[in-house]
Amino acid sequence: MVLSTTGSSPTSSTEVTGEGIRRVRDNIPIRLLIAASISFWEKAAFWGLTAPWQNYMQHPPRLTDKDTPGALGLGQVKATRIYCGFYIGYYISPMLFAVLSDSKLGRYRTLLVCLVLFNIGCAAITASSLPASLDKGWGLPGLIITMICVALGGGGFESNMAAFLADQYAETEPRIEILKSGERVIIDRTLTIEYVYSLNYWLGNLGSLSWFATVALEEHVGFTSAYGLTFGLIFLSLVTLLIGNSRFVRAPHESKVFAQSSKILLCAACNGFQLARTDPKYQLEYRQKVVPWSSRLVSELCRALRACRILLAFIMFYICFDQMQNNLISQSAQMETGGAPNDMVSAMNQVGCILFTPLIQHVIYPLLHRRHVYIRPITRITIGFVFVVLSMTYAAIVQNAIYSSGPCYDHPRTCNLVGNREPNHINVWIQAPVFFLIAMSEVWAYVTALEIAYHHAPKHMQSMIQAIFPLMAGIGSVCAMAISPFAHDPNLVIFYASLAGGMAVVTVVFWLLFRKYDKTEKEEAAGDREESARSPSTEGGRRASAIAELDPSPNSSFVDAQLGPIPENSASDGSAAPKHSNLTGTTLVNQAAESIRDTDNERASQDESLGATKSKMQSNLHTSRLETQH
């Protein structure tokens, strides 16, 4: 990494080595932590609510404590279909709320609407699951109302919350600070946003542990108490959103951006499907057309389409991921559980996510950053895909071990002996690494995908691009349902091995196709920073120019090879101001602001003067015409 110190002259710079300066994340503002707590309560409510649903729908009310808890008695097939229908709606609804958020309501009001719908859903199932309500036949209607409200509210929350969290970190420019240790570091927004998404993901998995609480309440108390707990959790989420109203940053929304984007795509289709030909300059020069959109929007749309191509690879990711919700639970039922519920092992996925996220963020990344190694997004996703391949490979190995064990070998629990439902003699906990490997893949790939969707989206279409990711999850789930008839004994070893092979192919193709984007991202980031600093029409460029004029010292700022010009600030512990400068940071900023205001006033005065001159010329012309007619 090479840095250069910029002097007062815009044409001269002195290069210095920047190998000792590392990039670090910024501190997290309080408003962002408040917003993150909203996501925590919502995830706790969602997973706590859906955990008892299969038993609630499938089984009738139990007569003895030894019976499986139930309420509606719909049977396994009908209950599974209803469950799948709910998730299809949950994955599709983000697109609807993304359009509303980006064009009409804004993210805050959209989140408010979504949480109100979620609260209505939880209230409906809590009331309809009462024994008296079930006796009156209100159980199924209440469940349907709940599923509709939660599919809409929860799906809309998913498409907006991640972008809303990133909005709460308002710093857009990198800066240099001096730590208490005396080390000079670069505060990098990209690393900060990466940390924000990891924090949100970690809190979501922490909230998902409510699954244990609601399942325990279902077993020992009843469904009403379990659903009542989730109602309280989602109500806390709504209250937190309302309390934080005055603190939150609200990104502006633009109603015209969708219409303009549609016109750009239509124009590209008419120009050989080449988006570069939709640029206003190209259209004016080669088509003699003046188009209503800007070159910036065309560039942002190119980046957004690139992100969509990247997200397509996650369809195969979710085909493998969905095995954790069904076939891997069935696999655990074929082994000796020692009295524990067979679906308890799958909870190791959440435990793994809770353990691995801080391990990567607070141990692995800092170690790499001290050596100036920064893993780019495509590389991180590829690493995550490799862990998916390993998880499906290990699942095949476990299945082979089950088939190699008695008493039923490759037909577990279905021996010829009448009534023999004994599992094969192998301990269920050898399956745990499957869920830990899937957890590691989520930490590397899933979080990075959300980060890419945010960074590559046009400014006023961030919720829309975020909504594409759950849409990929929905397509993956549909594909997983389509191949489910092949998942049966004695073919499960081949089934898991095929998934591992398919994911391996996707991983290799993904790396070969998109690895160049890691380099492109660095070049685009550097170009954007340099253009922002050079351009006098931007606020950042004018501020940099004003400060450079006020402080002509050679060490007033650095130019990073990746991040561009970076102002140097003192640390919060009261370290000295930049060398050779007798101005404090506050004075520089105030004077720069005054200089910018003076420039604005001067331009406004010039505009008024030009307007007055134009009016005077028009008046003289009118008088001259009257005299000529007279």
N, C-alpha and C positions, 0 to 999 in steps of 0.2 A: 504494500500500500504506500503510495507516494502522496505527500501533502505539500502544498505550497503556501507560503505566507503572502498575503496580498497587501500591497502598498497602496498609497493614495492614487497612484496612476493606474487607470484601468488596463493599460497595455503592458505594464511591467509586473513581473512576479519572480520571486526567488524560491526555487525548489529546495525543500528540506526533507530529510527522511522522516517517515511517519510510522516506521515499523513498530515503535514502542507504544503507539496509541491504539488501544483496543476499543471496540464498540460494545456498549452495554445497554441494557434496557433502562427505562426511566422508572421513577417511583409511581405507584398507582394512586390516582386521586381518590378522595373519599367518595365522590359521586359515582365513580365506577364500581367501587366495592358495594355501594348500596344497590346499584343496578344488578350486580352479580348475585346479590342475595335474593332478588326477585326470581332469577333463573333457578336458584337452589330450591326455593319453596315450590316453584312450578314443577320441577323435575321430581321432587319428593311426592307431590300430589299425583302426578301422572303415573309413576311406577307403582305407587301404593294403590292407586285406583285399579289399574289393569291387572295386577298380580292375581286377585281372586276371581277374575271374570270367567275363566274356563270352568272352574268348579261351580260357580254361581249359575252359569247357563246349562252346563251339561247334566248335573246330578239333581235329583229331586231332594226335597228337605229330608234330612237324615232322621231316622227313628231312634238310633242308639249312638253313643259316643264313638263306637268303632266304625260307623259308616263315614264315607267321605262327605264333607260338607257340601251342600247344594241348596238350590232354591227353585229354579225354573224347570228342571228335568227335560231339557230339549234334546239330549243325546249328544254323543261326541261329534257326529258328522255335521249336524245343524249348528252346534255351538262353534265348531271350527270355522264354518263358512261365515257365520256372523262376525267372528273375530277378524277374519281376513278382510271382510267387507269394511270393517271399521278402519283397518290400517290402510286400505286403498284410499279411503276418504281422507285419512290423516296425512297421507303423502301428497294428495292432489290439492287440498285446500290451501297450502302455502302460496300457490300461484295466484289465487284469487286475492288473498290478503296482501300479497306483494304489490300487485297492481294498485290496490286501494292505498297502500302506504306510500308508494313512490309518486303517485299522481294526485291523490285527493286528501288523505287524512294526515300523512306524516307518520313516523314510526311510533311516537309516544301515544297518540290517540288510537292507532291501530292496536297497540299492545293493550291499551285500556279496554277496547271492545273485546279483544280475544280473552282477556282474563274474566270479564263479566260473563261471557258465554261459558267459560270453563266453570265458573262458580255456579251458574244455573244448572249445568250438567251434574256436578257433584251433589248439589242440593236435591235434584230430582231422584238420583239413585239412592241417596240416603233415606229419603222419605218413602220411596217405593219398595225398599227392601225391609221395611218394618213387617213383622209377622201379620199384623192386621191388614196392611196393604197387599201383601202376597195372597192372603185369603180372599181378598176382593178382586184378584186378577190384575192388579196394577203393576206387577213385577216386570212383565215384558214391555208394556208401553213406557214405563219409567226408564228401562234399560235403553230402549231405542232413542228416547229423547236425550239421554245422557251421551250415547255414542255420537249422535249428530252434533251436539253442543261441544263435546270434547274434541271430536275430529276437526271441527271448524276452529274452535278456540285454541287448541293445542297446536294444530298445524300452522295457523296464522302466527302464533307466538314463536314457533321455530324459525319461520322465515324472516322475522324482524328482530329477534332478541340479540343475535350475534352482531348484526350491524349496529344496533342501538348501543351495545356495549362498547364497540370500537369508537362510536361517535363521542363517547364520554372522555376519551383521551384526545384533547383538543390540540396538543402540540403537533405541528406539521413539519417543522424544520429541525434538522439535527443541530446539535450544539456541543461545544467542548466544555467540560466541567473538571474541576480539580477535586478529587476525593479527599477525605480527611487523612488518608494515608500519604497524600501528596502526589498520587498517580493522576495523570491527565488522561481522561477517557472521552469518547464520543458517545453522547446520548442519542441512540438510534431509534426512530419511530417504528421501523419494521420489526426490530427485535421486541419492542414494547407490545405491539399489536399481536405478535406471535405469542407472547407471554399471556396477554389478555385472553386469547382464545383457549390456551391451555388451562388457564385458571377457570374459565367458564366450563370447560369440559370436565375438569376435576371436581368442581362443585356439583355438576350434574350427576356424576357417578356417586358422589357422597350422598346426594339427595336420594338416589335410587335405592339406598339401603333401607328406605321406608318399606320396601318390599318385605323385609323380615317382620316388621311390626304388623302390617296389615294381614299377612298370612297367619301370624300367631293369633291375632284377634279373630280372624275367620274361624280358626280351629277351636279356640277355647272360649270365645264370647259369642260371636255372631257376625254376620255380614254388615249389619247396620252400624255397629261400632267401628268396623274397619273403614267403611265408606265415610262415616262421620269424621274420622281422623283426616282423611284426604280432603274433605270439605274445609276443615280448619286450616290445613296447609295451604290450599289455594286461596283462601280468604286472606291469609297472611301475605301472600304474594301481591294481591290486589291492594291491600292497605299500604304495603311498602312502596308500590308504584305511586300511589296518591300522595304519600308523605314526602317522597323525593321529588315531587313535581317542580318545585322552585329551584332545585339544585341541578337538574338534568340539562344537558346540552341537547337542543332539538335541531337536527339537520334540516335545512329547507327542502321542500319538495317542489317539483316542476311538472305541471300537468301536460306540457307540450312535448316532453322528451319521448314518450311512447309513440306519438304520432310521427315525430321526426325520425325516430329509429326505424319505424315501419317504412317510411318513404325511402330511407337510405338503403334498406334491404331490397326494396322493390327496384330502386335505381341500380343496385349492384346486379340484380337478376337481368336487367335490360342491358347491362354492359359486360356480358360474359361472366357473370358471377365473380367479378373482381371488385372487392370492396375499395381498393385504392382508387378506382376510377370514379368513385362517388365524391371524392374530395372537391370542394367548391372551386379550387383553382383549375383542376382538370376539367370540370364541367364547363367552366367559363372559356377556357382556352380551346378545347376540342369539340364541345357541343354547343357553345355560345348560349349557355343557360346560366341563370342566376338561381341558385338553390337556397332554400331557407335555413339550412343547417350549417354548422361550423366544421372546420377541419378538426377541431378538438373532439367533437362528438364522434366523427368518423374514426379517429384514432382510438377513442375509448371503446367504441363498438367492436373494433378489431380485437382489442385486448379481451373484451367480454366473450367473444366467440372463441377465442383461444382457450379461455377458462372452461367454456362449455365442452370443448373437445377433450380437455384434460379430465373433466368430470365424467365423461362417458366410460372411462376405464373402471369407474366405481360400480358399474352394473355387475361385473363379475365379482368384485369385492363383496357386494351385498348378497350375491347368491351363496357365497361361502359363509358370510356372516350369519345369514338366516338359519343355517344348520344348527346354530347354538340355541335357537328358540324351539326346535322340534326334534330333529333326528338325533342330535347329540343327547338330548334329554331321554329319548327312547333308548339310546345306547347305554346310558347309565342305569336304566331299569333292567338291563340284562346282566348286571353285575351285583355282587353282594354289597349292600349299603350299610350294614350294621345297625339297622333301625332308623337311619336318617332318611328324610324324604329324598326320592331320587332326583328331584329338581334342585336340591340344595347345592350340588357341585357347580351348577351353572353360575351361581352367585360369585364364584371365584373370578369371573370376568370383571365384575364391579370392583372386587377387592384388588385385582391386578391393576386396573386403571387408577385406583386411588393411590397405590404404591408407586407405580411406574411414572406417573406424570410429574410429581416433585423430584423423582430421581433424575429424570431427563432434564428438567428445567433448572434444578438447583445444583446438580452434580456434573452431569455429562456436558451440557452446553457451556457452563462457565469454564470447565477445563479446556474445552475446544477453543473458546473465545480468547482465553489467555495465550493461546498459541496462534491466534489470528486465523482460526479455522471456523468458517461459517457455512453450515450445511444449507444449501439452497432448496427451495420448495420441491422441485421435481425429484431431487435426490432423496429427500425425506419421504415422499410418497412411495418411491421405489423401495426404500427400506421397509416401509409398512407393508407393501405387497409381498415382500419376501417372507415376512412373519406370517402372513396368511397362508402362503404355500407351505410353510413349516407346520402350521396348525392342522391343515387338512392331511398332510403326510403323517403326522403323529396320530390323527384320528384313525387313519387306515391301519396303522401299526397296532393301536389299541383294539380295533375291531378284529384284527387277525388273532390277537392274543385271546380275545373272547371266544372266537371260533375254535381255538386250539385247546380250550378248557372244557371240562365236563361239568355237569352230566349231559348237557344237551348239545354241546359243540356248536355247529353252524345253524342250529335252530333253537336258540335260547328260549327257555320256558315253554317249549312245545314238544317235549319228549313223547314217545309212544305210550308211556305209562299214563293211564287215565288220571286226570286231576293233578298231574305233576306240574306245578308252576314255579319250580325251584330255579333260581338264577344260576348262571355258570359260576364256578368257584374262582372268582378273580375280584380283587378289591376295587371298589368304584373310584377310589382316590387316585389311581394311576391315570385317570382321565383328566385330572386337574390341569396339567400342562397345556392341554388344548385351549382352555379358556384363558390361561395366562398369555399364551402366544397371540390369541385374538386380541386381548387387551393391549399388548404391545403394538400390534398392527394399528389399532385405533389411535393410540397416542401419536404414532408417527404419521399416519396417512390421513385419518379423519380430520384431525385438528388442522392440518396443513391445507386440506381441501377447502375448509371454511375460510381460512386465511386468504387463499387464492381467489375465492369467490368475492371476497370483500375488496381486495386490492385491484382486481382486474375489472370490476364493474364500473360502468359510467357513474358519475357522481350522483345522479338522480335516479339510478336504477339498481342500487345496491341490494335492496330487498328482493327484487326480481331475480337477480343472479343467485342470491343466497337460496331462493326457493327452488332453483334447478337441482340443487344437491339432494333434498329429500325426494324430488321427482325421480332421480336416478335410483334412490333407495327403493322407491315404489316399483320401478321397472324390474329391479333385481329381485324383489320379493315375488312379483308375478312369475318371473322365470324360475325361481326356486319352487313355487307351487307347481309349475308345469313339469318339472323333472321329479317331483316327489313320488309319482307312481313307481319309479325305478329304485326307490330307497326301501328295499325290503330284504330280509334274509333269504338266501345266503349270499347275496350280491353286494353287501355293504362295503366290503374291502375294496372292490372295484369301483364302487360309487365314490367313496372318499378319495381314492387314488386318482380318479378321473377329474374330480374337482381340483385336486392339487396340481395335476398336469395342466388343466385349463388356466388356472391362475398363474402358473409359471409362464405359460405362453404369453398371457396378457402382460405380465411384468416385463418380459424381455422386449416385447413390441412397444410397450409404453416407454421404456427407457430409450430405445433407439429412435422413436419418433419425437420425443419431447425433451430430451436432455439438452438440446441446444437452447431451450428457453431459459435455463438457469443463467447462461451467459448473456442472453438477450435482456433478461431482467436487470442485471447489473448495469448494462450499457444504457438501458432506458432510464434507470433511476439516476445515473450520473448525468445523462443528457437533460432530464427534467430539472435537476438541481441547478445545473449551469445556466440553462435557459431562464430559469426563475431569477437567478442572481443577476444575469446580464440585462434582462428586459426591464426598461424603465416603466413599462405599462403595468407591471405587476406590483402588488404591495410589497412582496418580499424583496424584489429587485430594487425598488425605490428605497426601502428601509436600509438595505445593504449599502447602496450608494451614498445615502445620507450619513450613515455611520462612518463610512470610509473617508468622507470629506471632513468630518468632525475629528476623527482620530487617524491621522496619517501615519501612525507608527507601523513598522513592518510586521508586527506580530498581532495585529488587530483581528485577524481571522485566518482560518486555514481552508484550503481546498482539498478535499478528500477525493481520491481517484474514483470512488464509487458513489459518494454522497454529495460531492460538489462543495461549494463554499459553506463553511461552518463557523458561526460566531463563537468566540471563546468567553465563557462565563466563569466567575469564581465559584467555588463550592459554597454550600450552605453554611459551612463552619466559619465563614468570614475570612477566607483566603484572600490574598492580595489581588488587585485588579491586574489586567494584562500588562506585561512589561512595557516600559517606555511610555505609559499612559498615565496622565495625572487626572483623568476623568473617571468617575465611578460608573459602574454599569447602568445605574438608574439615570445618572445625568446624561449618558450617551443616548439611552432610549428616549428620554424626554426631549432632548435637543433634536434627535432624529425625527421624532413625531412632530415637533414644531416645524422643522424644515419641510416635512411632507405636507403639513397643513398650509404652510406658506406657499408651497408650490401649487397646491390645489387652489388656494385663494387667487394666486397670480393667474392661473389658467382660467378660473372663473371670471376674473376681471378682464382678461383678454377676450373671452367669449362675449362678455357684455359689450366690450368696446367694438368688437366686430359686428355684433348685432345692431348697435347704435349706428355704426357707419353704414351698414346695409340699409337700415331704415331711412337714413338721411339721403342716401343715393336714390332710393325708390321715390322719396318725396320730391327730390330735385327733378327726377325724370318725369314725374307726374306734372309738376309745375311747367316744365319745358313743353310738354305735350299740349297743355292748356293754352300756353302762349302761342304756340304754333297754330292751333285751331282758331284762336282769336284773330 
